[in-house]
Amino acid sequence: MRIPLDREKPVALPRQIQAHLERLIRERLLAPGVKLPATRELAQELGVNRATVAQAYEELVAAGWARAHVGQGTFVAEPPGVQVAAGPADPRPAPLNWPGLFSRSAQIVAADDDRTRALVSAAAATPGVITFAGGMPDSGLFPTEAFRRVLNDVIREDGASLLQYYPAGGYPPLRQYLSTYLLRFGLEARPDEILIVNGSQQGFDLIARTLLDPGDAVAIEEPTYPRALQVFRSFGAQPLAVPWDAAGPRVDVFERLLDRHAPKLFYCQPSAHNPTGLSLAPETARRLLQAAGRHQVPIVEDGFDGSLYYGARPAVPLKAMDRDGVVIYIGTFSKVLFPGLRLGWLVGPRPVLERLLAAKQLADLHTSALLQAAVHRFCERKLLDRHVVRVAREYARRRALLLAALRRRMPRETTWTEPTGGFSLLVTLPPGLDAEALLPAAIERGVAFTPGATFFVDGGGARTLRLSFSSVAAGRIDEGVRRLAETIKAAGGSTRERADRAAVPVV
């Protein structure tokens, strides 16, 4: 234990040791029950007499900061209610003002995170809440045991090489597997056109580092995935909204933005769109690609695994229709396997992939080769295919239960999207209601959701909210919708009463 001692001070060494340990205990850096170093051991480390440390410990015990057990040692006690008087003041400079040193991008991200954290904390602090706010796969469906066996096999057979530094591009067998895997969704990519990354979030970051400068305009669908929006804003980009309609991002708005603002890129989720669950129509996809090609603007496609779809067939990725090399595709195993693996990939034209690879090397050298090899072995043994069949069936069941409950219970003028893929849908509340203002009342009734404004570029979406069904047990979905419907009805009644009172003429 390092304790700074100043032999030039008028304060005796035992008192300096005692004061330092008191501070550590008071600030909970030494927790109650922790055993303090033996007096002989600490004396040797500090270069003092053993009696000096023994005296400091005796004072700690006398003041209630520690307790001594004969033959066992000295242990930290619960801090006493009344603190002992401190020794002579040690003049120190004021603490560093860290918030004042944060970059503008860090402050933007912090503001967004603080808002989200406040909403999540309110739901978590209320027992019995049925939460539709997650947007995550159900961990109860994870093939944990099967993956453990595969991981053990890989460590036993190839651990020595996989635990070394590894090429940044990724584990070659996994890239080869992905090249074949993506073909089932119509996406053709050679292994050298695939870059393994730490989840889709790192994909956003690498693309932003490679393509964006502060002040650049970025066209982005609305509503959209909030974390992608955060990344682009953190690099100083100016987001320009392209609203969704029933067919996907509005191409007329996109073309106007291309003409007037020359955005550096366009970000979209063509299938299993978060938060709506919708997929864009083939004609919309064709027109978006044509417009991007004419204006030489890259499209960043945030792909969702085509195995998790609820229609006749999965939507074809934009990248599969890309004949001009304008699309950078982001894929991930987070939705079909484990989010905690943080394993994703980028598919793009070689010139940009080379630069993305360089950015990846600067960021973290490489993604864990051990996890890549384990996932490859898991996939090679057809375990992923079996797992996907099982979870796709279960998520389809939960989606159907949610839609049925909404049709049965929601008040008039409440509408919602019907997802063709993914984990969520977007609800639009009756006029006069605000989803964020509604959330505290919903939590009191035992249900939580994500306010829709989180997914909008410029503060829109006040009347919308996202319901995610993937991590809600099937048996709890109807009850959750019932609680939400009651909250909406109660809020709607209060709104009408206020409107009626406002309409009464004053006489």
Summary of the structure (lengths in Angstrom):
residues: 507
radius of gyration: 28.8
end to end distance: 79.5
largest distance: 90.9
contacts: 1594
relative contact order: 0.11
helix: 50%
strand: 13%
